[in-house]
Amino acid sequence: MNRKKLKPYGIAVLLVVLYAIDIFWLSDFLGAWMGLLGTVVSEALLVVIAVGVFLIFRGRLRSIFPFKKPEAVKIAGTVVLWIGAYWGALLITMVIAYFFPQEVMGAGQGIQDVMVSAPVLLSLLVISLTPAICEEMAFRGALLSCFRSMKNRWAAIIIVSVIFGAFHGSIWRMVPTMLLGIAMGYLLFETENMFYNMLFHLINNAFPILLLAVLNALLKMTGTDLIQAAGTSAQMTELPLGSVALYVMYGGAAPLLIYLGNYLLHKGQPGYENGVFPREKKQTLILLIAVGIGMMVLGIFLLMFSVLVEGIA
């Protein structure tokens, strides 16, 4: 039986339209009707759309959603790559928050409310596990496959990442989300295994939930209510420059961590047989060290400037 001709860009447009209907309309309806369960159903519908569209056009699901047995070294590489990308995205978020504190803090208020009020396991299901599976199948699986015919894979990764960032519904969250999307797209292209970009997404969403759980336990020891503390944080009118300075210093390690994560992903492959920093990559090491030192110096300068300004005020 002849297969219908698959038109990748046409499929991409169809997917984006259907995703938009689900995320920006159906999710609100389902959330109002079913609560947090509605959010899970809305995420699951992304998978139904992604798989359904390619079944209609008879796409090869195994190539669109590639899964293989994961390798320990690549899992380690994914974790290290996430740490580097997360610190980089967090630094950008803090810089944006310094200039637009109320907008940035308000953009994530809905998710924060769920994390604060819902049990940890439920938060992990709704905010971490479900999006890691469903959104990755929808965006890095189905949508990214529509652009694989492009000569420049980075163009394909960036296009999908911009769409992914836009679908989070906030211009204030778009840039850091887009950068994390680029890292997940790169993971898929390099490994041809969706397990790793799903793991990246899972860790990224689970980390703040687990961090809040630890914070909640510590606050209970002091008799402080987490919901009250979160409400105070949401009402913050400005972000201290000193806080940004600390993140600038932390962010200096991001390029090195990304490099190390990438090495672990390719360990043993051609071009990666001679260790982390072979002789031919001496300039790369020097550049990474220079970036780290430069960020550290900039962070110290901003911290001193912050103390000076606050002291004068």
Buried (B, 14 or more C-beta within 10 A) or exposed (E): EEEEEBEBEEBBEBBBEBBBEBBEEBBEEBBEEEEBBBBBBBBBBBBBBBBEBBEEBEBEBEEBBBEEEBBEBBBBBBBBBBBBBBBBBBBBBBBBBBEBBBBBBBBBEEBBBBBBEBEBEBBBBBBBBBBBBBBBBBBBBBBBBBBEEBEEBEEBBBBBBBBBBBBBEBEBBBBBBBBBBBBBBBBBBBBEBBBBBBBBBBBBBBBBBBEBBEBBEEBEEEEEEBEEBBBEEBEEEEBBBBBBBBBBBBBBBBBBBBBBBBBBBBBEEEEBEEEEBEEEBEEEBEBBEEBBEEBBEBBEEBBEEBEEEEEEE
